[in-house]
Amino acid sequence: MWRSLLLLLVGCGRLHFGSGGASDGGDDPTGDGRSSDGRPPALVNNPVFVVQVTDIGALGLAGADAACQAAADNAPLPGVYRAWLSTNTVNAVDRLAGARGWVRPDGTPFADTVTDIVTGKALSPITVEANGAFSPLSYVASGTLGNGTTSGQTCNDWTSTTGQSSGGTTTATSTYFTDNQVTGGACGGTAGIYCFGIDRNEPMVITPATGRIAFVSTPWAPGGGLSDADAHCQADAASHGLTETFVAALAGTASSDPKQRLNTAGMPWVRLDGIPLAATAVDTFASASSRIAPLNLDIDRMYIGADLVWTGFRTLTPTSCNDWIQTGGGQTGAATNGAYELLFDLFGLGAPIPCNTAQRLYCFEQ
């Protein structure tokens, strides 16, 4: 095992924020990284979180920034905050200029640089509020494309409650966190906005968490069955010097749910960048609120975006290309998008894809 511990898993399952301990050397009676008076630990990087707002189209940039600042002050989180919003003349990416290193309030890294944010290298989804609690929000207004520039769908520059805004999804990484729902939110409705701290310019340093390895494979085509899928995971691992035993998370006739093939009694699973999927192995498959990050990193340590990953799992019935031996004849297999935290859930009711195509696999160390 090559993992050591920076992302300290505490008794309540949360992660310490930053690496400085409780602020001003205070004690930590609750075990959540805060001192006895509720202050957060000393910060190394900028916080990033999501906040719910009403009538997003009436806020304007200044009002959105104020909503972010109020949420941070109430948490409390120090520093100055800006909303991740674009107008027809201002790009969201430019509003972060000069800052570097963003971490969620629960201690999970989000991104190191502005360039990382706009090139699909988001390390985790922004699913938490300023106080570190999981947010039930799904749609987040942004008016911003994946490259950080305006989409033009901005509720008349956030001055009108009529029409719709473009936005992203809180449970997504890659560029889908900001650009996934072109007309996803009404300007007069309730939505989320992302809030970024802009005070700090410290590089992100990640010391890997302790756990078993999980990664996304190179493309694999059905035809050889489950054993062939496992062998593909093992070959990918071996090509990068990993000697542990890996299996593919795939549904089949004998295992209608992919996780049934996995040993959930062991240590948590950790991506190759050292970020854990969840605090425990069981939490990986419990719910979105129990997960820390998606399995969106492949064996070559590249963060995947629109790539599909075979699962064979649908909410109503397994769809597994006849136990992964079928390559034609109209058979189909269910897959999920690797940039999402939902793992096997995303296409639970979605359309399957043809079995004569090559898609990736989720590979888990046993």
URNORJO-V240016 format. One record per helix or strand. SS is the DSSP state (helix for helix, strand for strand). FROM is the first residue (numbers start at 0). TO is the last residue. Records with the same first field share a line. If there is no record, write none. Layout:
# URNORJO-V240016
SS=FROM-TO / FROM-TO
This chain:
# URNORJO-V240016
strand=8-8 / 14-14 / 21-21 / 40-40 / 45-53 / 80-82 / 99-99 / 101-103 / 108-110 / 127-127 / 133-133 / 138-140 / 143-143 / 149-149 / 153-153 / 163-168 / 171-171 / 180-185 / 189-196 / 200-200 / 211-215 / 219-220 / 245-247 / 268-269 / 275-275 / 277-277 / 290-290 / 296-297 / 302-302 / 307-309 / 319-319 / 331-332 / 334-336 / 339-339 / 352-353 / 357-364
helix=22-24 / 55-57 / 59-74 / 91-95 / 113-117 / 154-157 / 224-238 / 257-260 / 281-284 / 287-289 / 320-323
